[in-house]
Amino acid sequence: MATNFENTSTDLIWLCTRGNNSMLLKRKQAGGVTFSRDPLNLTNIHNRKYEGFIDTKAIGINPSPRNPSALTLTTKNASAVNPSGTPSQPAKLHKTHHFPANTHNRQIYRQLIKETTKQGYRVDLRQEMIARASALRQAQRTKKPTPERKPRGRKALKLAAEGKRKA
C-alpha cells in the first residue's frame, strides 16, 4: 500500500524531522550548536527557514562538480512537485544553472536574482543567496604571494651603510 501525503504540510514534516534527519550535524562543543549538510541550505544552519528538503521552493549555491572554481545554482522545479509538496517526477525535481569561473561577481549576483526572486522563489532568501555566492567566490580566489618586507628604521640605515662600504 502506497503512502499518500496530500494532507501533510511542510510544517508537520519539519516537526517530525527537526530532531533527527540525515542532514543534521550536531556539535556538543560551542554550546550544542546544530548545522545542516543540506545542499539546498544557503547558511548551513539547521533552521526551518533555511532547510531546503522541506520547502517546495528552495535555493542552493555550491561549487560546480565539474569545475571547482565555478558556481552552480540549484533550485527546486515547481512543476515537478505536486500541490501536496511531494515530488511527482523525482528526476526533474532540481533545476541547475552553471556560472563559469570567468563571470564577473556583479553579473553573477544579477543572474541569481533574475533566476530566483523574479520568478517567485523565496524573496526572503535574497541576502543569504548573495552572501553565499560572495563567500564562495572569495574562497575560490587565488591568494597573492606576500611581498618581501622592506627594512625600516635602524635596519635600513645599517643596510645602507654596508652598501656604501662595498661600493
Buried (B, 14 or more C-beta within 10 A) or exposed (E): EEEEEEEBEBEEBBEEBBEEBEBBEEEEEEEEEEBBEBBBBBBBBBEEBBBBBBBBBBBBBBBBEEEEBBBBBBBBBEEBBEEBBBBEEEEEBBBEBEBEEEBEEEEBBEBBBEBBBEEEBBEEBBEBBBEBBBEBBEEEEEEEEEEEEEEEEEEEEEEEEEEEEEE
